[in-house]
Amino acid sequence: TEFFRGEVEGTLVWPPRGTRGFGYDPVFLPDGFEQTFGEMEATEKHGWEAGRGDLGLSHRARAFALFARAKLGAQ
């Protein structure tokens, strides 16, 4: 079994900010940003905006990219 781990560094804030997302999103502030995940648009948080070359802040997308590189030779 192999594991591919995607991470996003940040801090917890109180009180919660924003109503988007679920779980810890309103209290998680990613490093280098002024908005919590609960305040961000989905395209900023998940990085799926057309033409955008990075993976945004999605830990799932980052883990999948590691998997794709390791198993599929994807860039």
N, CA, C and O atoms as a Maestro MAE file, in Angstrom:
{
 s_m_m2io_version
 :::
 2.0.0
}

f_m_ct {
 s_m_title
 :::
 protein
 m_atom[300] {
  # First column is atom index #
  i_m_mmod_type
  r_m_x_coord
  r_m_y_coord
  r_m_z_coord
  i_m_residue_number
  s_m_chain_name
  s_m_pdb_residue_name
  s_m_pdb_atom_name
  i_m_atomic_number
  :::
  1 25 0.839 -1.174 0.000 1 A "THR " " N  " 7
  2 3 0.000 0.000 0.000 1 A "THR " " CA " 6
  3 2 0.885 1.239 0.000 1 A "THR " " C  " 6
  4 15 1.855 1.326 0.752 1 A "THR " " O  " 8
  5 25 0.543 2.172 -0.835 2 A "GLU " " N  " 7
  6 3 1.250 3.456 -0.872 2 A "GLU " " CA " 6
  7 2 0.291 4.564 -0.469 2 A "GLU " " C  " 6
  8 15 -0.918 4.475 -0.683 2 A "GLU " " O  " 8
  9 25 0.850 5.597 0.110 3 A "PHE " " N  " 7
  10 3 0.061 6.753 0.507 3 A "PHE " " CA " 6
  11 2 0.627 7.994 -0.160 3 A "PHE " " C  " 6
  12 15 1.841 8.135 -0.314 3 A "PHE " " O  " 8
  13 25 -0.258 8.881 -0.550 4 A "PHE " " N  " 7
  14 3 0.131 10.154 -1.150 4 A "PHE " " CA " 6
  15 2 -0.558 11.237 -0.338 4 A "PHE " " C  " 6
  16 15 -1.785 11.301 -0.265 4 A "PHE " " O  " 8
  17 25 0.250 12.073 0.262 5 A "ARG " " N  " 7
  18 3 -0.262 13.033 1.236 5 A "ARG " " CA " 6
  19 2 -0.179 14.457 0.700 5 A "ARG " " C  " 6
  20 15 0.890 14.926 0.310 5 A "ARG " " O  " 8
  21 25 -1.314 15.133 0.687 6 A "GLY " " N  " 7
  22 3 -1.359 16.547 0.330 6 A "GLY " " CA " 6
  23 2 -1.612 17.364 1.582 6 A "GLY " " C  " 6
  24 15 -2.475 17.019 2.389 6 A "GLY " " O  " 8
  25 25 -0.873 18.434 1.746 7 A "GLU " " N  " 7
  26 3 -1.004 19.242 2.955 7 A "GLU " " CA " 6
  27 2 -1.206 20.713 2.623 7 A "GLU " " C  " 6
  28 15 -0.761 21.207 1.587 7 A "GLU " " O  " 8
  29 25 -1.884 21.391 3.524 8 A "VAL " " N  " 7
  30 3 -2.044 22.841 3.462 8 A "VAL " " CA " 6
  31 2 -1.718 23.371 4.855 8 A "VAL " " C  " 6
  32 15 -2.377 23.008 5.830 8 A "VAL " " O  " 8
  33 25 -0.717 24.218 4.947 9 A "GLU " " N  " 7
  34 3 -0.322 24.799 6.233 9 A "GLU " " CA " 6
  35 2 -1.226 25.983 6.563 9 A "GLU " " C  " 6
  36 15 -1.662 26.709 5.671 9 A "GLU " " O  " 8
  37 25 -1.503 26.169 7.847 10 A "GLY " " N  " 7
  38 3 -2.326 27.292 8.262 10 A "GLY " " CA " 6
  39 2 -2.528 27.300 9.762 10 A "GLY " " C  " 6
  40 15 -1.876 26.562 10.500 10 A "GLY " " O  " 8
  41 25 -3.449 28.154 10.202 11 A "THR " " N  " 7
  42 3 -3.759 28.275 11.623 11 A "THR " " CA " 6
  43 2 -5.270 28.251 11.820 11 A "THR " " C  " 6
  44 15 -6.041 28.465 10.884 11 A "THR " " O  " 8
  45 25 -5.670 27.986 13.049 12 A "LEU " " N  " 7
  46 3 -7.084 28.038 13.401 12 A "LEU " " CA " 6
  47 2 -7.394 29.415 13.963 12 A "LEU " " C  " 6
  48 15 -6.604 29.980 14.719 12 A "LEU " " O  " 8
  49 25 -8.552 29.951 13.587 13 A "VAL " " N  " 7
  50 3 -8.978 31.270 14.068 13 A "VAL " " CA " 6
  51 2 -10.309 31.140 14.803 13 A "VAL " " C  " 6
  52 15 -11.078 30.207 14.574 13 A "VAL " " O  " 8
  53 25 -10.557 32.092 15.681 14 A "TRP " " N  " 7
  54 3 -11.836 32.156 16.387 14 A "TRP " " CA " 6
  55 2 -12.210 33.597 16.535 14 A "TRP " " C  " 6
  56 15 -11.347 34.393 16.904 14 A "TRP " " O  " 8
  57 25 -13.415 33.990 16.280 15 A "PRO " " N  " 7
  58 3 -14.572 33.164 15.943 15 A "PRO " " CA " 6
  59 2 -14.537 32.709 14.486 15 A "PRO " " C  " 6
  60 15 -13.753 33.224 13.690 15 A "PRO " " O  " 8
  61 25 -15.391 31.739 14.138 16 A "PRO " " N  " 7
  62 3 -15.465 31.262 12.756 16 A "PRO " " CA " 6
  63 2 -15.804 32.397 11.804 16 A "PRO " " C  " 6
  64 15 -16.542 33.318 12.155 16 A "PRO " " O  " 8
  65 25 -15.258 32.321 10.594 17 A "ARG " " N  " 7
  66 3 -15.499 33.347 9.576 17 A "ARG " " CA " 6
  67 2 -15.920 32.677 8.277 17 A "ARG " " C  " 6
  68 15 -15.236 31.791 7.765 17 A "ARG " " O  " 8
  69 25 -17.054 33.117 7.759 18 A "GLY " " N  " 7
  70 3 -17.537 32.609 6.481 18 A "GLY " " CA " 6
  71 2 -18.525 31.470 6.639 18 A "GLY " " C  " 6
  72 15 -18.602 30.819 7.681 18 A "GLY " " O  " 8
  73 25 -19.279 31.252 5.567 19 A "THR " " N  " 7
  74 3 -20.325 30.223 5.582 19 A "THR " " CA " 6
  75 2 -20.144 29.186 4.482 19 A "THR " " C  " 6
  76 15 -20.984 28.299 4.327 19 A "THR " " O  " 8
  77 25 -19.072 29.284 3.726 20 A "ARG " " N  " 7
  78 3 -18.844 28.317 2.648 20 A "ARG " " CA " 6
  79 2 -18.141 27.081 3.200 20 A "ARG " " C  " 6
  80 15 -17.567 27.097 4.289 20 A "ARG " " O  " 8
  81 25 -18.204 26.027 2.424 21 A "GLY " " N  " 7
  82 3 -17.510 24.804 2.800 21 A "GLY " " CA " 6
  83 2 -18.222 24.071 3.922 21 A "GLY " " C  " 6
  84 15 -19.433 24.199 4.100 21 A "GLY " " O  " 8
  85 25 -17.444 23.297 4.677 22 A "PHE " " N  " 7
  86 3 -18.010 22.509 5.767 22 A "PHE " " CA " 6
  87 2 -16.908 22.205 6.779 22 A "PHE " " C  " 6
  88 15 -15.739 22.522 6.557 22 A "PHE " " O  " 8
  89 25 -17.290 21.600 7.864 23 A "GLY " " N  " 7
  90 3 -16.308 21.185 8.864 23 A "GLY " " CA " 6
  91 2 -15.503 22.353 9.412 23 A "GLY " " C  " 6
  92 15 -16.058 23.310 9.952 23 A "GLY " " O  " 8
  93 25 -14.185 22.259 9.265 24 A "TYR " " N  " 7
  94 3 -13.276 23.265 9.810 24 A "TYR " " CA " 6
  95 2 -13.079 24.474 8.899 24 A "TYR " " C  " 6
  96 15 -12.353 25.397 9.269 24 A "TYR " " O  " 8
  97 25 -13.694 24.498 7.735 25 A "ASP " " N  " 7
  98 3 -13.447 25.579 6.775 25 A "ASP " " CA " 6
  99 2 -13.571 26.981 7.373 25 A "ASP " " C  " 6
  100 15 -12.703 27.814 7.113 25 A "ASP " " O  " 8
  101 25 -14.610 27.284 8.165 26 A "PRO " " N  " 7
  102 3 -14.731 28.643 8.707 26 A "PRO " " CA " 6
  103 2 -13.675 29.022 9.747 26 A "PRO " " C  " 6
  104 15 -13.526 30.202 10.065 26 A "PRO " " O  " 8
  105 25 -12.941 28.046 10.279 27 A "VAL " " N  " 7
  106 3 -11.929 28.373 11.287 27 A "VAL " " CA " 6
  107 2 -10.503 28.109 10.802 27 A "VAL " " C  " 6
  108 15 -9.554 28.308 11.561 27 A "VAL " " O  " 8
  109 25 -10.333 27.664 9.553 28 A "PHE " " N  " 7
  110 3 -8.988 27.386 9.034 28 A "PHE " " CA " 6
  111 2 -8.520 28.510 8.123 28 A "PHE " " C  " 6
  112 15 -9.137 28.795 7.097 28 A "PHE " " O  " 8
  113 25 -7.416 29.145 8.515 29 A "LEU " " N  " 7
  114 3 -6.818 30.238 7.752 29 A "LEU " " CA " 6
  115 2 -5.500 29.743 7.151 29 A "LEU " " C  " 6
  116 15 -4.517 29.579 7.874 29 A "LEU " " O  " 8
  117 25 -5.468 29.503 5.828 30 A "PRO " " N  " 7
  118 3 -4.231 29.012 5.220 30 A "PRO " " CA " 6
  119 2 -3.135 30.071 5.264 30 A "PRO " " C  " 6
  120 15 -3.402 31.264 5.123 30 A "PRO " " O  " 8
  121 25 -1.899 29.617 5.463 31 A "ASP " " N  " 7
  122 3 -0.751 30.526 5.504 31 A "ASP " " CA " 6
  123 2 -0.694 31.385 4.247 31 A "ASP " " C  " 6
  124 15 -0.857 30.884 3.134 31 A "ASP " " O  " 8
  125 25 -0.461 32.689 4.434 32 A "GLY " " N  " 7
  126 3 -0.322 33.615 3.319 32 A "GLY " " CA " 6
  127 2 -1.629 34.185 2.801 32 A "GLY " " C  " 6
  128 15 -1.629 34.922 1.814 32 A "GLY " " O  " 8
  129 25 -2.747 33.861 3.446 33 A "PHE " " N  " 7
  130 3 -4.054 34.346 3.010 33 A "PHE " " CA " 6
  131 2 -4.728 35.119 4.131 33 A "PHE " " C  " 6
  132 15 -4.402 34.947 5.305 33 A "PHE " " O  " 8
  133 25 -5.674 35.976 3.753 34 A "GLU " " N  " 7
  134 3 -6.420 36.755 4.735 34 A "GLU " " CA " 6
  135 2 -7.824 36.217 4.938 34 A "GLU " " C  " 6
  136 15 -8.531 36.662 5.841 34 A "GLU " " O  " 8
  137 25 -8.238 35.265 4.111 35 A "GLN " " N  " 7
  138 3 -9.569 34.669 4.213 35 A "GLN " " CA " 6
  139 2 -9.461 33.226 4.689 35 A "GLN " " C  " 6
  140 15 -8.535 32.503 4.320 35 A "GLN " " O  " 8
  141 25 -10.428 32.817 5.519 36 A "THR " " N  " 7
  142 3 -10.519 31.408 5.893 36 A "THR " " CA " 6
  143 2 -11.084 30.636 4.707 36 A "THR " " C  " 6
  144 15 -11.602 31.228 3.760 36 A "THR " " O  " 8
  145 25 -10.982 29.312 4.765 37 A "PHE " " N  " 7
  146 3 -11.595 28.492 3.717 37 A "PHE " " CA " 6
  147 2 -13.097 28.764 3.647 37 A "PHE " " C  " 6
  148 15 -13.687 28.694 2.569 37 A "PHE " " O  " 8
  149 25 -13.715 29.070 4.774 38 A "GLY " " N  " 7
  150 3 -15.147 29.354 4.807 38 A "GLY " " CA " 6
  151 2 -15.524 30.652 4.118 38 A "GLY " " C  " 6
  152 15 -16.695 30.859 3.799 38 A "GLY " " O  " 8
  153 25 -14.555 31.533 3.883 39 A "GLU " " N  " 7
  154 3 -14.806 32.806 3.204 39 A "GLU " " CA " 6
  155 2 -14.444 32.754 1.720 39 A "GLU " " C  " 6
  156 15 -14.865 33.622 0.955 39 A "GLU " " O  " 8
  157 25 -13.676 31.757 1.306 40 A "MET " " N  " 7
  158 3 -13.178 31.695 -0.076 40 A "MET " " CA " 6
  159 2 -14.197 31.122 -1.044 40 A "MET " " C  " 6
  160 15 -15.032 30.288 -0.694 40 A "MET " " O  " 8
  161 25 -14.094 31.607 -2.287 41 A "GLU " " N  " 7
  162 3 -14.846 30.992 -3.374 41 A "GLU " " CA " 6
  163 2 -14.255 29.610 -3.635 41 A "GLU " " C  " 6
  164 15 -13.076 29.377 -3.371 41 A "GLU " " O  " 8
  165 25 -15.063 28.706 -4.145 42 A "ALA " " N  " 7
  166 3 -14.598 27.343 -4.409 42 A "ALA " " CA " 6
  167 2 -13.418 27.318 -5.369 42 A "ALA " " C  " 6
  168 15 -12.510 26.503 -5.207 42 A "ALA " " O  " 8
  169 25 -13.416 28.208 -6.378 43 A "THR " " N  " 7
  170 3 -12.311 28.199 -7.342 43 A "THR " " CA " 6
  171 2 -10.991 28.571 -6.687 43 A "THR " " C  " 6
  172 15 -9.944 28.058 -7.083 43 A "THR " " O  " 8
  173 25 -11.020 29.453 -5.693 44 A "GLU " " N  " 7
  174 3 -9.785 29.813 -4.998 44 A "GLU " " CA " 6
  175 2 -9.325 28.681 -4.083 44 A "GLU " " C  " 6
  176 15 -8.138 28.359 -4.028 44 A "GLU " " O  " 8
  177 25 -10.259 28.090 -3.378 45 A "LYS " " N  " 7
  178 3 -9.911 27.022 -2.447 45 A "LYS " " CA " 6
  179 2 -9.467 25.754 -3.176 45 A "LYS " " C  " 6
  180 15 -8.467 25.138 -2.809 45 A "LYS " " O  " 8
  181 25 -10.209 25.372 -4.200 46 A "HIS " " N  " 7
  182 3 -9.948 24.091 -4.863 46 A "HIS " " CA " 6
  183 2 -9.031 24.190 -6.072 46 A "HIS " " C  " 6
  184 15 -8.463 23.182 -6.493 46 A "HIS " " O  " 8
  185 25 -8.874 25.376 -6.638 47 A "GLY " " N  " 7
  186 3 -7.933 25.558 -7.731 47 A "GLY " " CA " 6
  187 2 -8.374 25.010 -9.065 47 A "GLY " " C  " 6
  188 15 -7.528 24.683 -9.898 47 A "GLY " " O  " 8
  189 25 -9.669 24.896 -9.301 48 A "TRP " " N  " 7
  190 3 -10.139 24.304 -10.562 48 A "TRP " " CA " 6
  191 2 -10.495 25.337 -11.611 48 A "TRP " " C  " 6
  192 15 -11.132 24.998 -12.608 48 A "TRP " " O  " 8
  193 25 -10.113 26.559 -11.423 49 A "GLU " " N  " 7
  194 3 -10.434 27.618 -12.374 49 A "GLU " " CA " 6
  195 2 -9.740 27.352 -13.708 49 A "GLU " " C  " 6
  196 15 -8.548 27.049 -13.742 49 A "GLU " " O  " 8
  197 25 -10.481 27.465 -14.796 50 A "ALA " " N  " 7
  198 3 -9.930 27.201 -16.127 50 A "ALA " " CA " 6
  199 2 -8.722 28.078 -16.400 50 A "ALA " " C  " 6
  200 15 -8.744 29.277 -16.122 50 A "ALA " " O  " 8
  201 25 -7.677 27.487 -16.939 51 A "GLY " " N  " 7
  202 3 -6.484 28.228 -17.299 51 A "GLY " " CA " 6
  203 2 -5.513 28.462 -16.159 51 A "GLY " " C  " 6
  204 15 -4.432 29.014 -16.363 51 A "GLY " " O  " 8
  205 25 -5.885 28.054 -14.981 52 A "ARG " " N  " 7
  206 3 -5.013 28.247 -13.820 52 A "ARG " " CA " 6
  207 2 -4.052 27.060 -13.734 52 A "ARG " " C  " 6
  208 15 -4.484 25.907 -13.736 52 A "ARG " " O  " 8
  209 25 -2.777 27.338 -13.661 53 A "GLY " " N  " 7
  210 3 -1.789 26.277 -13.714 53 A "GLY " " CA " 6
  211 2 -1.503 25.569 -12.404 53 A "GLY " " C  " 6
  212 15 -0.938 24.476 -12.411 53 A "GLY " " O  " 8
  213 25 -1.883 26.168 -11.271 54 A "ASP " " N  " 7
  214 3 -1.556 25.523 -10.000 54 A "ASP " " CA " 6
  215 2 -2.731 24.696 -9.485 54 A "ASP " " C  " 6
  216 15 -3.777 24.619 -10.130 54 A "ASP " " O  " 8
  217 25 -2.554 24.096 -8.348 55 A "LEU " " N  " 7
  218 3 -3.583 23.238 -7.773 55 A "LEU " " CA " 6
  219 2 -4.403 23.951 -6.709 55 A "LEU " " C  " 6
  220 15 -5.164 23.314 -5.981 55 A "LEU " " O  " 8
  221 25 -4.255 25.254 -6.612 56 A "GLY " " N  " 7
  222 3 -4.977 25.970 -5.581 56 A "GLY " " CA " 6
  223 2 -4.554 25.491 -4.208 56 A "GLY " " C  " 6
  224 15 -3.391 25.142 -4.002 56 A "GLY " " O  " 8
  225 25 -5.470 25.469 -3.284 57 A "LEU " " N  " 7
  226 3 -5.165 25.091 -1.909 57 A "LEU " " CA " 6
  227 2 -5.695 23.713 -1.544 57 A "LEU " " C  " 6
  228 15 -5.658 23.330 -0.375 57 A "LEU " " O  " 8
  229 25 -6.179 22.973 -2.504 58 A "SER " " N  " 7
  230 3 -6.794 21.683 -2.222 58 A "SER " " CA " 6
  231 2 -5.763 20.629 -1.832 58 A "SER " " C  " 6
  232 15 -4.902 20.269 -2.636 58 A "SER " " O  " 8
  233 25 -5.850 20.137 -0.601 59 A "HIS " " N  " 7
  234 3 -4.950 19.056 -0.192 59 A "HIS " " CA " 6
  235 2 -5.253 17.785 -0.972 59 A "HIS " " C  " 6
  236 15 -4.359 16.969 -1.196 59 A "HIS " " O  " 8
  237 25 -6.495 17.609 -1.384 60 A "ARG " " N  " 7
  238 3 -6.846 16.429 -2.183 60 A "ARG " " CA " 6
  239 2 -6.211 16.503 -3.569 60 A "ARG " " C  " 6
  240 15 -5.682 15.509 -4.067 60 A "ARG " " O  " 8
  241 25 -6.266 17.671 -4.186 61 A "ALA " " N  " 7
  242 3 -5.644 17.835 -5.505 61 A "ALA " " CA " 6
  243 2 -4.135 17.661 -5.417 61 A "ALA " " C  " 6
  244 15 -3.523 17.093 -6.322 61 A "ALA " " O  " 8
  245 25 -3.538 18.137 -4.350 62 A "ARG " " N  " 7
  246 3 -2.090 17.988 -4.178 62 A "ARG " " CA " 6
  247 2 -1.715 16.515 -4.012 62 A "ARG " " C  " 6
  248 15 -0.727 16.058 -4.587 62 A "ARG " " O  " 8
  249 25 -2.492 15.778 -3.237 63 A "ALA " " N  " 7
  250 3 -2.231 14.348 -3.061 63 A "ALA " " CA " 6
  251 2 -2.433 13.601 -4.375 63 A "ALA " " C  " 6
  252 15 -1.651 12.712 -4.710 63 A "ALA " " O  " 8
  253 25 -3.475 13.954 -5.119 64 A "PHE " " N  " 7
  254 3 -3.713 13.290 -6.398 64 A "PHE " " CA " 6
  255 2 -2.593 13.584 -7.388 64 A "PHE " " C  " 6
  256 15 -2.201 12.701 -8.151 64 A "PHE " " O  " 8
  257 25 -2.074 14.801 -7.390 65 A "ALA " " N  " 7
  258 3 -0.966 15.141 -8.286 65 A "ALA " " CA " 6
  259 2 0.261 14.294 -7.972 65 A "ALA " " C  " 6
  260 15 0.959 13.862 -8.889 65 A "ALA " " O  " 8
  261 25 0.536 14.051 -6.700 66 A "LEU " " N  " 7
  262 3 1.648 13.181 -6.318 66 A "LEU " " CA " 6
  263 2 1.416 11.760 -6.813 66 A "LEU " " C  " 6
  264 15 2.335 11.114 -7.316 66 A "LEU " " O  " 8
  265 25 0.183 11.276 -6.669 67 A "PHE " " N  " 7
  266 3 -0.174 9.954 -7.178 67 A "PHE " " CA " 6
  267 2 0.017 9.880 -8.689 67 A "PHE " " C  " 6
  268 15 0.623 8.938 -9.200 67 A "PHE " " O  " 8
  269 25 -0.502 10.877 -9.399 68 A "ALA " " N  " 7
  270 3 -0.418 10.882 -10.863 68 A "ALA " " CA " 6
  271 2 1.031 10.888 -11.337 68 A "ALA " " C  " 6
  272 15 1.376 10.183 -12.286 68 A "ALA " " O  " 8
  273 25 1.875 11.673 -10.687 69 A "ARG " " N  " 7
  274 3 3.297 11.695 -11.064 69 A "ARG " " CA " 6
  275 2 3.952 10.342 -10.818 69 A "ARG " " C  " 6
  276 15 4.724 9.855 -11.644 69 A "ARG " " O  " 8
  277 25 3.640 9.741 -9.678 70 A "ALA " " N  " 7
  278 3 4.276 8.475 -9.308 70 A "ALA " " CA " 6
  279 2 3.787 7.302 -10.149 70 A "ALA " " C  " 6
  280 15 4.580 6.439 -10.525 70 A "ALA " " O  " 8
  281 25 2.512 7.261 -10.443 71 A "LYS " " N  " 7
  282 3 1.923 6.094 -11.098 71 A "LYS " " CA " 6
  283 2 1.678 6.252 -12.590 71 A "LYS " " C  " 6
  284 15 1.691 5.273 -13.336 71 A "LYS " " O  " 8
  285 25 1.456 7.475 -13.015 72 A "LEU " " N  " 7
  286 3 1.101 7.693 -14.413 72 A "LEU " " CA " 6
  287 2 2.150 8.483 -15.175 72 A "LEU " " C  " 6
  288 15 2.042 8.654 -16.389 72 A "LEU " " O  " 8
  289 25 3.149 8.960 -14.478 73 A "GLY " " N  " 7
  290 3 4.175 9.774 -15.122 73 A "GLY " " CA " 6
  291 2 3.676 11.137 -15.550 73 A "GLY " " C  " 6
  292 15 4.301 11.801 -16.377 73 A "GLY " " O  " 8
  293 25 2.544 11.561 -14.985 74 A "ALA " " N  " 7
  294 3 1.962 12.864 -15.345 74 A "ALA " " CA " 6
  295 2 2.800 13.984 -14.758 74 A "ALA " " C  " 6
  296 15 3.442 13.814 -13.722 74 A "ALA " " O  " 8
  297 25 2.790 15.135 -15.428 75 A "GLN " " N  " 7
  298 3 3.543 16.296 -14.945 75 A "GLN " " CA " 6
  299 2 2.718 17.111 -14.012 75 A "GLN " " C  " 6
  300 15 3.186 18.130 -13.504 75 A "GLN " " O  " 8
  :::
 }
 m_bond[299] {
  # First column is bond index #
  i_m_from
  i_m_to
  i_m_order
  :::
  1 1 2 1
  2 2 3 1
  3 3 4 2
  4 3 5 1
  5 5 6 1
  6 6 7 1
  7 7 8 2
  8 7 9 1
  9 9 10 1
  10 10 11 1
  11 11 12 2
  12 11 13 1
  13 13 14 1
  14 14 15 1
  15 15 16 2
  16 15 17 1
  17 17 18 1
  18 18 19 1
  19 19 20 2
  20 19 21 1
  21 21 22 1
  22 22 23 1
  23 23 24 2
  24 23 25 1
  25 25 26 1
  26 26 27 1
  27 27 28 2
  28 27 29 1
  29 29 30 1
  30 30 31 1
  31 31 32 2
  32 31 33 1
  33 33 34 1
  34 34 35 1
  35 35 36 2
  36 35 37 1
  37 37 38 1
  38 38 39 1
  39 39 40 2
  40 39 41 1
  41 41 42 1
  42 42 43 1
  43 43 44 2
  44 43 45 1
  45 45 46 1
  46 46 47 1
  47 47 48 2
  48 47 49 1
  49 49 50 1
  50 50 51 1
  51 51 52 2
  52 51 53 1
  53 53 54 1
  54 54 55 1
  55 55 56 2
  56 55 57 1
  57 57 58 1
  58 58 59 1
  59 59 60 2
  60 59 61 1
  61 61 62 1
  62 62 63 1
  63 63 64 2
  64 63 65 1
  65 65 66 1
  66 66 67 1
  67 67 68 2
  68 67 69 1
  69 69 70 1
  70 70 71 1
  71 71 72 2
  72 71 73 1
  73 73 74 1
  74 74 75 1
  75 75 76 2
  76 75 77 1
  77 77 78 1
  78 78 79 1
  79 79 80 2
  80 79 81 1
  81 81 82 1
  82 82 83 1
  83 83 84 2
  84 83 85 1
  85 85 86 1
  86 86 87 1
  87 87 88 2
  88 87 89 1
  89 89 90 1
  90 90 91 1
  91 91 92 2
  92 91 93 1
  93 93 94 1
  94 94 95 1
  95 95 96 2
  96 95 97 1
  97 97 98 1
  98 98 99 1
  99 99 100 2
  100 99 101 1
  101 101 102 1
  102 102 103 1
  103 103 104 2
  104 103 105 1
  105 105 106 1
  106 106 107 1
  107 107 108 2
  108 107 109 1
  109 109 110 1
  110 110 111 1
  111 111 112 2
  112 111 113 1
  113 113 114 1
  114 114 115 1
  115 115 116 2
  116 115 117 1
  117 117 118 1
  118 118 119 1
  119 119 120 2
  120 119 121 1
  121 121 122 1
  122 122 123 1
  123 123 124 2
  124 123 125 1
  125 125 126 1
  126 126 127 1
  127 127 128 2
  128 127 129 1
  129 129 130 1
  130 130 131 1
  131 131 132 2
  132 131 133 1
  133 133 134 1
  134 134 135 1
  135 135 136 2
  136 135 137 1
  137 137 138 1
  138 138 139 1
  139 139 140 2
  140 139 141 1
  141 141 142 1
  142 142 143 1
  143 143 144 2
  144 143 145 1
  145 145 146 1
  146 146 147 1
  147 147 148 2
  148 147 149 1
  149 149 150 1
  150 150 151 1
  151 151 152 2
  152 151 153 1
  153 153 154 1
  154 154 155 1
  155 155 156 2
  156 155 157 1
  157 157 158 1
  158 158 159 1
  159 159 160 2
  160 159 161 1
  161 161 162 1
  162 162 163 1
  163 163 164 2
  164 163 165 1
  165 165 166 1
  166 166 167 1
  167 167 168 2
  168 167 169 1
  169 169 170 1
  170 170 171 1
  171 171 172 2
  172 171 173 1
  173 173 174 1
  174 174 175 1
  175 175 176 2
  176 175 177 1
  177 177 178 1
  178 178 179 1
  179 179 180 2
  180 179 181 1
  181 181 182 1
  182 182 183 1
  183 183 184 2
  184 183 185 1
  185 185 186 1
  186 186 187 1
  187 187 188 2
  188 187 189 1
  189 189 190 1
  190 190 191 1
  191 191 192 2
  192 191 193 1
  193 193 194 1
  194 194 195 1
  195 195 196 2
  196 195 197 1
  197 197 198 1
  198 198 199 1
  199 199 200 2
  200 199 201 1
  201 201 202 1
  202 202 203 1
  203 203 204 2
  204 203 205 1
  205 205 206 1
  206 206 207 1
  207 207 208 2
  208 207 209 1
  209 209 210 1
  210 210 211 1
  211 211 212 2
  212 211 213 1
  213 213 214 1
  214 214 215 1
  215 215 216 2
  216 215 217 1
  217 217 218 1
  218 218 219 1
  219 219 220 2
  220 219 221 1
  221 221 222 1
  222 222 223 1
  223 223 224 2
  224 223 225 1
  225 225 226 1
  226 226 227 1
  227 227 228 2
  228 227 229 1
  229 229 230 1
  230 230 231 1
  231 231 232 2
  232 231 233 1
  233 233 234 1
  234 234 235 1
  235 235 236 2
  236 235 237 1
  237 237 238 1
  238 238 239 1
  239 239 240 2
  240 239 241 1
  241 241 242 1
  242 242 243 1
  243 243 244 2
  244 243 245 1
  245 245 246 1
  246 246 247 1
  247 247 248 2
  248 247 249 1
  249 249 250 1
  250 250 251 1
  251 251 252 2
  252 251 253 1
  253 253 254 1
  254 254 255 1
  255 255 256 2
  256 255 257 1
  257 257 258 1
  258 258 259 1
  259 259 260 2
  260 259 261 1
  261 261 262 1
  262 262 263 1
  263 263 264 2
  264 263 265 1
  265 265 266 1
  266 266 267 1
  267 267 268 2
  268 267 269 1
  269 269 270 1
  270 270 271 1
  271 271 272 2
  272 271 273 1
  273 273 274 1
  274 274 275 1
  275 275 276 2
  276 275 277 1
  277 277 278 1
  278 278 279 1
  279 279 280 2
  280 279 281 1
  281 281 282 1
  282 282 283 1
  283 283 284 2
  284 283 285 1
  285 285 286 1
  286 286 287 1
  287 287 288 2
  288 287 289 1
  289 289 290 1
  290 290 291 1
  291 291 292 2
  292 291 293 1
  293 293 294 1
  294 294 295 1
  295 295 296 2
  296 295 297 1
  297 297 298 1
  298 298 299 1
  299 299 300 2
  :::
 }
}
